């Protein structure tokens, strides 16, 4: 009897020791709550996670090799793995990815929804040559539908308003308004009608209008992502760069004008809406850092996509079942326009926690979550 009791004591001690080790290593199976109750995402193919899967559109990524490094394979993300907002969601403490509006149901919407749509722009006509897409105004309308669901789930409008005021709203649009509009004169007349300065003003006016609607429907913490260096994308390098390596300045110059206006809008709205907070993420500057010293980020190839883009074939997305490069972590770009998971991780981490003062203005997403 004494022997069995001693054995039992040893077993109990082992269990206690095992549990304490698990707790101290942070793998208790009990996760802390996320830093904010919900995360709402608006944008284009850089952050679309499945909203275009059911659309009649050329802008789709629900097939291999897209998602080759993503846990469940192809999801509609235009990357080999995670997008920028997936990285931010992880850093905010969410234990799962934010669901796309196309499939988000029931209680799920309380954690946030991704409304982004590939080929979408600020302007209604942007990306129309690619087929179906959900424009910025369409995404905002879908958000309004989601707010109705949140009101029903929480019981009344006041509770819903209080809840939504604590959430983060990530917005990243404008790339297609240049790629699939302004710099595509064969389809669009905007470059004949507006100078780059005028066009940026028109875009920001439309952008501001949608932000006001979001504000009127409960949004209070906004992270506005600037446009990256579109003139340095493999597609533009293949088509418009003399040597295939030098970034296309006329495109990057127009992007900088837009970004400057967007940063100005952050100041304007912070002054105008004193109960809200707007921040600007300098995607352009972060990309510039990577392109200027790629090896310090582990990148070896910055002017070609991992699933190839040819100067002659004009291929812009990965072909179905195409074999991509093996060393994906060494490539900044996955296809002709979209970063690899490795590239998205750099942008996501610096958006969440600024590495340089210029990465986020006036504060980063981490501090926005703490307000």
C-alpha positions in Angstrom: 0.0 0.0 0.0 2.8 2.4 0.9 4.6 1.7 -2.3 1.6 2.5 -4.4 1.0 5.7 -2.5 4.6 6.8 -3.2 4.1 6.0 -6.9 0.9 8.0 -6.9 2.7 11.0 -5.3 5.4 10.8 -8.0 2.7 10.8 -10.8 1.0 13.8 -9.2 4.3 15.7 -9.0 5.1 14.9 -12.7 1.7 16.2 -13.8 2.1 19.4 -11.7 5.6 19.9 -13.0 4.4 19.3 -16.6 1.5 21.8 -16.3 3.8 24.5 -14.8 6.3 24.0 -17.6 3.5 24.3 -20.2 2.2 27.5 -18.5 5.7 29.0 -18.3 6.4 28.3 -22.0 3.2 30.0 -23.0 1.6 26.9 -24.5 -1.1 26.4 -21.9 -3.8 26.2 -24.7 -5.4 29.3 -23.1 -4.8 32.3 -25.3 -5.1 35.8 -24.2 -7.9 37.9 -25.7 -6.9 39.8 -28.8 -5.8 43.5 -28.2 -9.0 44.7 -30.0 -12.4 42.9 -30.3 -12.5 43.0 -34.0 -10.5 43.8 -37.2 -12.2 45.0 -40.4 -10.3 45.0 -43.6 -11.0 47.0 -46.9 -8.7 46.7 -49.9 -7.7 45.0 -53.1 -5.8 41.9 -54.2 -3.0 42.7 -51.7 -5.3 41.7 -48.9 -8.3 39.8 -50.6 -8.7 36.5 -48.9 -11.5 34.9 -50.9 -14.1 37.5 -51.8 -13.4 37.1 -55.5 -13.6 33.3 -55.5 -17.2 33.3 -56.6 -17.1 36.3 -59.0 -16.8 36.2 -62.8 -13.4 37.8 -62.7 -9.9 37.3 -64.1 -8.6 38.6 -60.7 -8.8 35.3 -58.8 -6.3 33.3 -56.9 -8.2 30.2 -55.7 -5.9 27.7 -57.4 -2.4 26.4 -57.0 0.4 27.5 -56.8 -1.4 30.4 -54.9 -1.6 29.3 -51.3 1.2 26.7 -51.7 2.5 27.7 -48.2 -0.8 28.5 -46.6 -2.2 26.0 -44.0 -5.3 25.1 -46.0 -3.9 25.6 -49.5 -5.4 28.1 -52.0 -7.9 30.4 -50.4 -8.1 33.3 -52.8 -5.0 35.1 -51.3 -2.7 36.5 -54.0 0.4 35.1 -52.3 2.1 31.8 -51.6 1.1 32.3 -47.9 -0.1 35.0 -45.6 -1.0 38.6 -46.6 0.0 41.8 -44.8 -3.3 41.8 -42.8 -2.9 38.2 -41.8 0.4 39.1 -40.2 -1.2 42.1 -38.5 -4.1 40.0 -37.2 -1.6 37.5 -35.7 0.3 40.4 -34.0 -3.0 41.8 -32.7 -3.6 38.4 -31.0 -6.3 36.9 -33.1 -6.1 33.1 -33.0 -7.6 32.8 -36.5 -7.5 34.7 -39.8 -10.3 37.3 -40.3 -12.9 35.6 -42.6 -13.9 37.0 -46.0 -17.3 38.7 -46.3 -18.3 36.0 -48.8 -18.3 33.3 -46.2 -18.5 35.1 -42.8 -21.6 34.0 -40.9 -23.2 34.4 -37.4 -21.1 35.1 -34.4 -18.0 35.0 -36.6 -18.6 38.6 -37.7 -18.0 39.9 -34.2 -14.3 39.2 -34.6 -14.2 41.3 -37.8 -14.6 40.7 -41.6 -12.4 41.1 -44.6 -14.2 43.0 -47.4 -11.3 43.3 -49.8 -11.7 42.5 -53.4 -9.0 41.9 -56.1 -9.0 44.5 -58.9 -11.0 46.9 -56.7 -10.3 50.6 -56.7 -11.4 53.8 -55.1 -13.1 54.8 -58.4 -16.1 52.8 -59.6 -14.7 52.0 -63.1 -11.3 50.9 -61.9 -10.4 47.3 -62.9 -13.5 46.8 -65.0 -11.5 45.1 -67.8 -10.8 42.3 -65.4 -14.5 41.6 -64.7 -16.3 41.3 -61.4 -14.9 43.0 -58.3 -16.2 44.8 -55.3 -15.3 48.5 -55.4 -14.5 50.6 -52.3 -18.1 51.8 -52.1 -19.4 48.2 -52.5 -17.1 47.1 -49.7 -18.4 49.9 -47.5 -22.0 48.8 -48.3 -21.1 45.3 -47.3 -19.8 46.6 -44.0 -23.1 48.4 -43.4 -24.8 45.0 -43.9 -22.4 43.5 -41.3 -23.1 46.3 -38.9 -26.8 45.3 -39.0 -25.8 41.8 -38.1 -23.6 43.1 -35.2 -26.6 45.1 -33.9 -28.8 42.0 -34.0 -26.1 39.9 -32.2 -25.4 42.5 -29.5 -29.0 43.5 -28.9 -29.0 47.2 -29.6 -27.4 50.1 -31.5 -25.7 51.6 -28.5 -23.9 48.4 -27.5 -22.9 47.8 -31.1 -21.5 51.4 -31.5 -19.5 50.9 -28.3 -18.2 47.6 -29.5 -17.3 48.8 -33.0 -15.5 51.9 -31.6 -12.8 49.6 -30.1 -12.1 47.8 -33.4 -9.4 48.5 -36.0 -10.3 49.3 -39.5 -7.6 48.6 -42.1 -7.9 50.3 -45.5 -5.6 49.9 -48.4 -6.8 51.0 -51.8 -5.5 53.1 -54.7 -3.0 50.7 -56.4 -5.5 49.6 -59.0 -6.6 53.2 -59.6 -3.1 53.6 -61.1 -2.3 50.1 -62.5 -5.8 49.3 -63.8 -6.9 52.8 -64.6 -4.7 55.8 -64.9 -1.7 54.0 -66.5 -3.9 52.0 -68.8 -4.9 54.6 -71.5 -6.1 51.9 -73.9 -9.0 51.2 -71.5 -9.4 54.4 -69.5 -9.4 58.2 -70.2 -8.3 59.4 -66.7 -4.7 60.2 -67.8 -6.0 62.4 -70.6 -8.4 64.2 -68.2 -6.2 64.7 -65.1 -2.7 65.5 -64.3 -1.1 63.2 -61.6 -1.8 66.0 -59.0 -5.4 66.4 -60.1 -6.0 62.6 -60.2 -4.7 62.2 -56.6 -7.0 65.0 -55.4 -10.0 63.3 -57.1 -9.1 59.9 -55.6 -8.7 61.4 -52.1 -12.1 63.1 -52.3 -13.8 59.8 -53.1 -11.7 58.0 -50.4 -12.7 60.6 -47.8 -16.3 60.2 -48.7 -16.2 56.4 -47.9 -14.2 57.1 -44.7 -17.1 59.3 -43.5 -19.6 56.6 -44.1 -17.5 54.1 -42.1 -17.3 56.7 -39.3 -21.1 57.2 -39.4 -21.4 53.4 -39.0 -19.2 53.1 -35.9 -15.6 53.1 -37.1 -13.2 55.0 -34.9 -9.7 53.6 -35.3 -8.5 53.7 -38.9 -5.2 52.4 -40.3 -4.8 53.8 -43.8 -2.1 52.0 -45.9 -0.4 54.1 -48.5 0.4 52.6 -52.0 3.7 50.7 -52.4 6.2 51.3 -55.2 4.1 50.1 -58.2 6.8 51.2 -60.6 9.1 48.6 -59.0 6.7 45.6 -59.5 8.0 42.8 -61.8 5.2 43.6 -64.3 6.2 47.2 -64.7 9.9 46.3 -64.8 9.2 43.8 -67.6 7.1 46.2 -69.6 8.5 49.7 -68.9 12.0 49.5 -67.5 14.9 49.8 -69.9 17.1 47.3 -68.1 14.4 45.3 -66.3 15.8 46.5 -62.9 15.3 50.3 -62.7 12.0 51.3 -61.2 9.5 53.2 -63.4 9.7 56.8 -62.1 6.6 58.3 -63.7 4.5 55.7 -61.9 6.3 55.9 -58.6 6.1 59.7 -58.8 2.3 59.5 -59.1 2.1 57.1 -56.2 4.1 59.5 -54.0 1.6 62.3 -54.8 -1.3 60.1 -53.7 0.5 59.0 -50.6 1.3 62.6 -49.6 -2.4 63.5 -50.0 -3.5 60.4 -47.9 -1.1 61.4 -45.1 -2.6 64.9 -45.3 -6.1 63.4 -45.0 -5.0 61.7 -41.8 -4.2 65.1 -40.3 -7.4 66.6 -41.6 -9.6 63.9 -40.2 -7.8 63.7 -36.8 -8.6 67.4 -36.4 -12.2 67.0 -37.7 -13.2 63.8 -35.8 -11.9 64.3 -32.3 -13.4 61.0 -31.0 -11.6 59.0 -33.7 -8.0 58.3 -34.6 -6.5 57.9 -38.1 -3.0 56.7 -38.8 -1.0 56.4 -42.1 1.2 53.4 -42.9 4.1 54.2 -45.2 4.1 51.1 -47.4 6.1 53.0 -50.1 8.9 53.8 -47.7 9.0 50.2 -46.3 9.2 48.8 -49.8 12.0 51.3 -50.6 14.0 50.0 -47.6 13.7 46.5 -48.9 14.6 47.4 -52.5 17.6 49.4 -51.4 19.1 46.7 -49.1 17.3 43.4 -49.9 19.9 41.1 -48.4 19.4 42.6 -44.9 15.8 41.3 -45.2 16.9 37.9 -46.6 15.9 38.7 -50.2 18.0 37.7 -53.1 15.5 38.4 -56.0 13.5 41.6 -56.1 12.8 42.2 -59.8 11.0 39.0 -60.7 8.1 36.9 -59.4 8.6 33.5 -57.8 6.0 32.2 -60.3 7.5 33.8 -63.4 6.5 36.8 -65.3 8.0 37.1 -68.8 8.8 40.2 -70.7 7.1 38.8 -73.7 4.1 36.9 -72.4 2.7 39.7 -70.2 1.7 37.1 -67.6 0.5 38.9 -64.5 -0.8 36.1 -62.3 0.6 32.6 -61.7 -0.7 30.1 -64.2 -2.8 27.2 -62.7 -0.5 24.4 -61.3 2.6 26.3 -62.5 5.7 25.2 -60.6 7.0 28.2 -58.6 10.5 28.8 -57.4 11.8 26.6 -54.5 13.5 29.4 -52.5 10.3 31.4 -51.9 11.7 33.2 -48.8 14.4 34.8 -51.0 11.9 36.4 -53.4 10.2 39.7 -52.6 7.5 39.2 -55.2 5.3 36.1 -55.6 3.8 37.0 -59.0 4.1 40.1 -61.2 2.3 42.4 -58.7 2.0 40.7 -55.3 4.6 40.1 -52.6 5.5 36.7 -51.2 4.5 35.9 -47.6 8.1 36.9 -46.7 7.5 40.3 -48.2 4.1 40.7 -46.6 5.6 39.8 -43.3 8.1 42.7 -43.4 5.3 45.2 -44.2 2.8 43.7 -41.7 5.4 43.7 -38.8 6.5 47.3 -39.5 2.9 48.5 -39.8 2.1 46.9 -36.5 5.2 48.1 -34.7 7.2 50.8 -36.5 10.8 50.1 -37.1 11.5 53.6 -38.3 9.6 56.7 -37.2 8.4 57.2 -40.8 6.8 53.7 -41.0 3.6 54.9 -39.3 2.2 58.4 -38.7 1.5 59.6 -36.1 1.5 56.2 -34.3 1.6 52.5 -35.4 -1.1 49.9 -35.2 0.2 48.5 -31.9 -0.4 51.9 -30.2 -3.7 52.4 -32.1 -4.9 49.2 -30.5 -4.0 50.5 -27.0 -6.0 53.7 -27.2 
